[in-house]
Amino acid sequence: MRGFTHYISGLAAATFFAALVGDLRLGILIPVIAAAAAYFPDFVDFKFGKFFARRDYEIDPAPWDEKKHYAPKLVKISELSEKNRYQFFAVEGKVEEILVQGSGKLTYKVLREDGTEETVTDSYNTIVFTLNDGTGKITVEAFGDDYEFFEEEFGKIEEGREMLVFGYVDVDEDGSLKLVVSDAPHPQGIAETIARAIEEAYREGERIVKIHNIRLPGDVYRQFFVHLDPPKREVRVEMGPIVTPGGVAIGGDVPEYRKYGIAKVNVPFIKTYPKPTRVDSFSGPEIAFRRATFKGKTVVKDRFLPWHHGFSHSLTMGIIIGLVVFAFFKLIGYEHATELALASMIGQWLHVFEDQLGFMGSNLLPPITKDVIPGLKLGESGSGLTNFSTAWLMIAFMIWNFNRFTDPRPIPISDAKLLLYLIWPSIIGFGIAIIRSIRMRKELKELMDYYTNLEAFEELEEVGGI
């Protein structure tokens, strides 16, 4: 759920106590502490937890320019090394020598919608030259669709010409660096790093990976997707279009020959989140890969945003919040400290329950419970339907409570009838969400059966493994 929804829920919790409603009528805003308690779990996670969390790998496919705060970053050739392979950079220098200019055949693999690979051969034009910026020189290569763009952008390339070139770093067979002209990083680097993290987690117990997004000039983003395919033991990364901050595609699709990165994984792993990870306008996800036992076998499980939905999103934290609120407000002499403490605890619990309507789930009662209880899958955190239905229900509770704690009542009907009149939109909304969830669960079951298919692991091992 969104933060606003949680905040409204905390306010609603406060209105269930007549003493707190009375204080609100007098202009005493202390009961709003219950709303703050309801928002507290996300505040802790996103304002503190994410910045103190451990990261074993930081995948930055397109480092931002420090001054402009978008990619590609302008670098000196001497700053580049093999560690930058597949990353997206810009280099400015002088054309020193044209090595190749002509045409040829380009062979590459295309990934179809059914997951199969197809080898495609196309004719292409190419140019290869060396660029020198005073700190060193690098080979620059443009071919295929990128050559056409390069030719339109720069015109005829001549020796001695000063120019700015952007693309991804690659390594030739002889170990020398080259810059391949492109408008995006190559996804192979992302795929290989994630695969390495999964294999290390299998041996060491855990690896946490942070994946940064790709911000481009004009406040737009290059979208890409991370697919984990356990039965095939593959990590696939698909480079997508350019999108707005709201995720709306505005074009800029990459050519097929640099659209996919595929890395094999040499250990068994399962996927617990049913969708590919999409990376665009947000800061980028973090994924924990943890060694676990599944169906009697040692595997690696993924955990999306490992610093989120932890202890802060537990019923235990709600009890602690209630005790702290009670102690503080009792100490300063607030007359209704007990009611405020209960409302704050209930507000935090409402946050936990509302998040359980989604996918991630939480460890509800640590240290008694040790593992996450999966969510009910009524909708994602940003679902307009579930957020609206929940917020409407909480506002309805507030109206209902203010009415029943007022004498004479502004709305002179029975409590049961008024509540029914107020909450029917929420009943309809949650009903629609449940129907959608039932349909989605059938699809998710098929996906999860696929993602957790250990028999497929065994078959791969029998035929030689991957």
Buried (B, 14 or more C-beta within 10 A) or exposed (E): BBBEBBBBBBBBBBBBBBBBBEBBEEEBEBBBBBBBBBBBBBBBBBEEBBEEBEBBBEBBBBBBBEEEEBBBBBBEBEEBEEEBBBBBBBBBBBBBEEEEEEEEEBEBEEBEEEEEEEEEEBEBBBBBBBBBBEEBBBBBBBBBBBBBBBBEEBEEBEEEBEBEBBBBBBBEEEEEBBBBBBBBBBBBBBBBBBBBBBBBBBEEEBBBBBBBBBBBEEEBBBBBBBBBBBBBBBBBBBBBBBBBEEEEEEEBBBBBBBBBBBBBBEBBBBBBBBEBBBBBBEEBBBBBBBBBEBEEEEBBBBBBBBBBBBBBBBBBBBBBBBEEBBEBBBEEEBEBBBBBBBBBBBBBBBBBBBBBBBBBBBBBEBEEBEEBEEBBBBBBBEBEBBBBBBBBBBBBBBBBBBBBBEEEBEBEEEEEEBBEEBBEEBEEBBEBBEEBBEEBBEEBEEEBEBBBBBEBBEEBEEEEEE
